[in-house]
């Protein structure tokens, strides 16, 4: 295991979450994030995306064997938030897909990244992990491909039924 890389990924993920928590504390649901925090958020995401691309170039996808479960989860989080660079995010998705096939990354994390990339590309999601406020302010899933089967796909990964996921997310 590469402990140095693991610790770096964990630190980057901590910073990712710190800026999002700060934004959540200063802007309520449906409110605009203050400009200073929006700029910081974009800076953190841009830097983290670039660094993850460097890591991938040097080591390949950060797998469980390379950086442990928590390090692999941190790499996924950085990829999940690489929204400003869809091409890189798609590349991360391809690499993570191969890692999951080798049991070197989380299938649940892959489901979230799959849906994130799909929604940002204007495509329907597969697992219903990506939510947005509806007209009434309540959370609703972005469009889902073959939505009648979404709970079966979610169950295959150990995810709760979509209605339960939305209800739990609404309470956060």
N, C-alpha and C positions, 0 to 999 in steps of 0.2 A: 504494500500500500504506500502511496505517496502522501505522507502526512502534511508536507508543506503545501501541496496543491489542495488537499482537503481543507486545510485551515484557511487558505486564500478564498476558496469558493464559499465557505461558510461566512467569512467576513463580508464578501460581496453581497451575499444573500441577506445578511443582517442589515447592511446599509440599504438595500432594496426595501426591506420591510420597514425600516426606520422612517424613510421619506414617505412611504404610503401611510404609515400610522400618523405622522405629523399632519399630512394632508387631511386625513379623516377627522382629526381633532379640530382642525380649523375650518373645515367645510362640512356642513351637514348634508344629509341625503338630498340629491338634486341641486345642490349649490355648486357654484363654480369654485374651483380650487384657486386660492390666491396666486397672483402672478409669480411671486418670488418662489413659492413652493412648486408651481408648475414648471418653472425653469429648472429648479433643483431636481425634480423628478425626471425631467427629460435628460438632464446631464448625467444623472446616476444610471438611468437605463441605457443611454448611449455608451457610456464608459463600460458598463457591465457587458453589453452586447459585444463590444469590440474585444474585451478581454476574453470572453468565452470563445469567440472566434479564434483568438490566438491560442488558447488552451487546446481547442479542437485541432488546430493545425499542428501543434506540438505533440499531443498525446492521443488524438482521437477523442471520441465521446468519453466524458468522465464517468466511467463505469463503477459499479459497486466494488469490483476487485481493485480498481485504481484508487478510489477516494472514499470508499465505504458507503453505506446506505445514506447517511446524512449528507455527505459530499455530493453523491449522485442526485439527491433530491435538491440540493442547492443549485446544481447545474441546470436541472429542469426549471427551477424557479426563474433563473436568469433567462433561459430560453423562452419561457412563458411570457416574460415581460420585454421581449425584444420586438415589441410591436411596431416600432418605428422603422424596422428593417425587415420587411416581409420575406425578402429573398434569403437572408441569413436565417430567419426563423424557420423557413421551409427546409433549409439545409440541416439545421439542428433537429428538426422533426425526422428527417430521413435517417440521421445518425442514431437518434434515440430509438427509432423503430427497430433498427438492427440490434441495438443493445438489449432491447426487451426480448427480441427473438432468441438472444443468447442468455436470457435470464440475468442480465447485467444492469437492468434498470427497471423501474416500476411501471407496470402496465397501466395503473391508475394515473400516474403522472403523464404517461403517453396519451391517455384518453383526453386529459385536459389540454395538452398541447395540440393534439389533433383537432379538437374543437376550436381552439383559439385561432389556429392558422386558417381553418375553414371560414370562421366568421369574419376574420379580417380580409379574406380573399373574396368575400361576398357569396360564399357557398353555404349550404346548410350543414350544420354540425351533425355529429354521429351519436354522441353520448349525452347531449343536453347539459353540459357542464358550464356553458357560458350564458350568463343571465344579464338582463337589462331591466330598468324600470319601465313598466307599462304606462299607459295614459293616466291610470289611477294611482300611480306611484308604487304599486306592488310589483315585485319582481316577476319576470316571465322569461322563459328561455328564448334565445334567438331561434330562428327556424331550424327544424330538425329533419333530416332525411329519414324517410320511412318511420315516421314518429310512432306508429302503432307498435313498433318493435323496440323502442328505446329502452323500456324497462328490462327487457330480456338482455339487451346488450350491456346495460348497466349492471345487472345481476351477475353476468358472466365475469365481471371484474370485481365483484364484491361491493359495488356501489348501491346506495339506497335507491328506491324508486324515485322517479323524477319529482313527483308531487311532494314527497318527504324532503328531498334535497332543496327544493324551492322554499318550502315552509321554514326549514332550518336556516337557510340563507337570509330569508326575510327578517328573522329575529336577530341577526347579527348587527 
